[in-house]
Amino acid sequence: MLTPFAPGLWELDAPLIVVGMALGHRMTVARLPDGSLWIHSPVAHSRELAAALAALGPVAHVVAPNGGHDTYLEGWFAAYPRARFHGARGFSKFRPALKFTDTLGDTPDPAWAATFDQHVLRGMPRVNEVVFLHRASRTIIVTDLVFNLGSDMPLLSRVLLRLNDCYCKFGTSRFYRAFIRDRPALRASLDHILAWDFDRLILSHGRNLETGARDTLRLALAFL
């Protein structure tokens, strides 16, 4: 179920259909210096997944990295009442029933400050996506900023993804671009991220990049 991506870093790609589009949903897991686990954008919780995680370490931190990745959180709140739940800015407004313990900002939590850098994307106040850099593996972790979906999907998905300008290409969807309110602010955020030292990229929807991620991301976001 969990696939190693780098030392101390795992990923799990699960099926997910959104408005007829087969997007998939990738969860990322990191082991922190104290041996506990950091969960990014969790997929549906299950007994099998809980057992796989327990073999790696105790779940201590669950991260909801933007305003749209909240589909499966209730199951995680129920399964890990002692964990800390870190939500993007605005979750308390849009999902008041989810009682997050922390709000994500630009400063990493002390529990993972030795493992990650992070930055909140400006200019998209409804989304407030947080991008993370796993320093040891030179990997950035994004959520909906870019997709990388191929042709191996049903016909309806291919049609809808073409309309959304994210079929068989690495780039930002039309839907995501519709949330941009301040392009210069978002451009400044992207310049900040592109200055990080990274070569690999994990994303929530589509194929990961094993190398060349900085140049690929720079080209994909040149429209800003």
Order of alpha helices (4+ residues) and beta strands (2+ residues): beta-beta-beta-beta-beta-beta-alpha-beta-alpha-beta-alpha-beta-beta-beta-beta-beta-alpha-beta-alpha-alpha-beta-alpha
